[in-house]
Amino acid sequence: MEKDSELIKQFNNGNLLSFDKLVKRHLDNTIGFFFNITGNQMTSEDLAHEVFIVLYKKLKNFRFQSKFSTYLYRINMNKANSWIIRNKWRKFLHMDDIKEPSFENSNIEKAWAKDELWKNINRLPKKQRQVVTLRISNELSFKEISECTGLKEGTAKVNYHHALKTLKKWMNYE
């Protein structure tokens, strides 16, 4: 199987099929990343589509100084932050659309808890939200998070710790 870096070089040399291979390789993870943030499959697919459009236009700028996955995570984070900012007012104005928890069965309870968790993650300050999202959604190490965000590894750990403390407080887990 060809490495991402090989596919990028082929794409930059005019081989459009190599871009298709990159998309197929990373599409499911990208959609999953956005689904964890939005909770909506169609929105997640739309955001992933937008990411790959940006990637198509900017891939010639890739300098091979880091892994392609780091570059892709950075684009994902930028798109996620834009989506969150764009939708803050929408969420605020539709407070009555929030589902009441139903505790009839544990699957519904778990789904509701997950939804509440992501709503609260979206309330975190930007740096904390980025670190938590990359740590939970993509299971990245703090070193990889550091590469994606430009934060020092220790700063990423501190932001993660503060975010968890805040989330526990907001969700009454203290």
Secondary structure, 3 states (H helix, E strand, C coil): CCCHHHHHHHHHCCCHHHHHHHHHHHHHHHHHHHHHHHCCHHHHHHHHHHHHHHHHHHHHHCCCCCCHHHHHHHHHHHHHHHHHHHHHHHHHHCHHHCCCCCCCCHHHHHHHHHHHHHHHHHHCCHHHHHHHHHHHHCCCCHHHHHHHHCCCHHHHHHHHHHHHHHHHHHCCCC
